[in-house]
């Protein structure tokens, strides 16, 4: 079968740092070709070259067996190459139809936009993709991320795409939305579309891919049919070593809880949530996206104000009016979206690490002492093994895993007693994920109370001493020791009534 896309000897450097070194890559029609590697391995640079966002320094691209220079994303779309990213690139205040045909409007003889024909074409695409026609006239900003991604697939098909790139498409999707996406990918394969699929979730790779290319340090280090490779081999090639996934956690749980939450309620978000968190313990929060886990965490951190209930910290009742108060007391919260909630992307790495302690590193006039700033940043960079070209490097230039470590560093600098981690390893590679897991275990061993919210069951099961499960704003199960199993967590997360001392019953007539 002839390749629909072929990259030959692609190289790219940024400021003397080589991001790609003579990379060869191919894609066949009707196949899913997975591209995997640690953050910083060169995956994003390669797909930006394929999609026209970057030009290579060396090498050639052949598309449909013809040598092709892809000089812009618009040209890539016009010739049939489209990309769907983890954070959909949309125009939120334009309609779905306008987003699909923007820049390529269907016009009548007078040059006016033919809205009827655009709507008919959109409905045809939605029908093929299995998207409800009710979304046709919605504004894009009104749709969930999952539906936005489906609209971008419809846009790619409107351009008659022969190649579609999916970059971490399931990172912020619900399980149902992810399954819907996989069904559509299977149909695209039947249609002869070539799929480049990038994901850190290796279980997805084995579920949908036909071929896998592994990258490390800007080079291809492995290229296999999925039938000829297993997970351990992929991980070893990605990291240059075989990662040991088990985490030894020997934290000493204190006798008295450092945090007590009693009957906490915020109407429309969560109801009568009660639990305790102990020093030296990792307390997991599991449940489906939208179950209320993040809302509870934000209420504890002072981002939102609950309608009723009580929070006790170190034996004293809290009346938080802001997250600044929580931070001063020793409660830290690492948000689930590091890019929009956790970082100042265009500012330096050192500033992002020290931003929570500016008062401590500034003089009486409020001017930052650069020596103190450097000392704090260098200490955290060394402690957390943050890979950065320098202290002044803008943080958006770091890989996703290193960005996450920067967010963690800034909160550790306030010396918290309670650390809430919301999706701490979302969108980072398996090697960096293992590093973050080891850091979390070490913090608990040092006596910190760690609360981890995660949609990944293996992560929750591996790290947690106890697990609370939420469903539609209620705690539906509390599991400890051998009871922390995938089956129990899934049953509670889907609202099944649980019995037993550790499993609170779901009440009748939930709001």
Buried (B, 14 or more C-beta within 10 A) or exposed (E): EEBBBBBBEBBBBEEEEBBBBBBBBBBBBBBBBBBBBBBBBBBBBBBBBBBBBBEBBEBEBBBBEEEBEBEEBEBBBBBBBBBBBBBBEBEEEBBBBBBBBEEBBBEEEEEEBBBEBBBEBBBEBBEBBEBEEEBBEBBBEEBBBBBBBBBBBBBBBBBEBBBBBBBBBBBBBBBEBBEBBBEBBEEBBEEEBBBBBBBBBBEBBBBBBBBBBBBBBBBBBBBBEBEEBEEEBBBBBBBEEEBEEEBEBEBEBBEEBBBBBBEBBBEEBBBBBBBBBBBBBBBBBBBBBBBBBBBBBBBBBBBBEBEEBBBBBBEEEBEBEEBEBBBEBBBBBBBBBBBEEBBEBEBBBBBBBBEBBEEEBBEEEEEBEEEBBBBBBEEBBEEBEBBBEEBEBBBEBBBBBBBBBBBBBBBBBBEBBBBBBBBBBBBBBBBBBBBBBBBBBBBBBEBBBBBBBBBBBEBBBBBBBBBBBBBBBBBBBBBEEEBBEEEBBBBBBBBBEBEEEBBBEBEEEEE
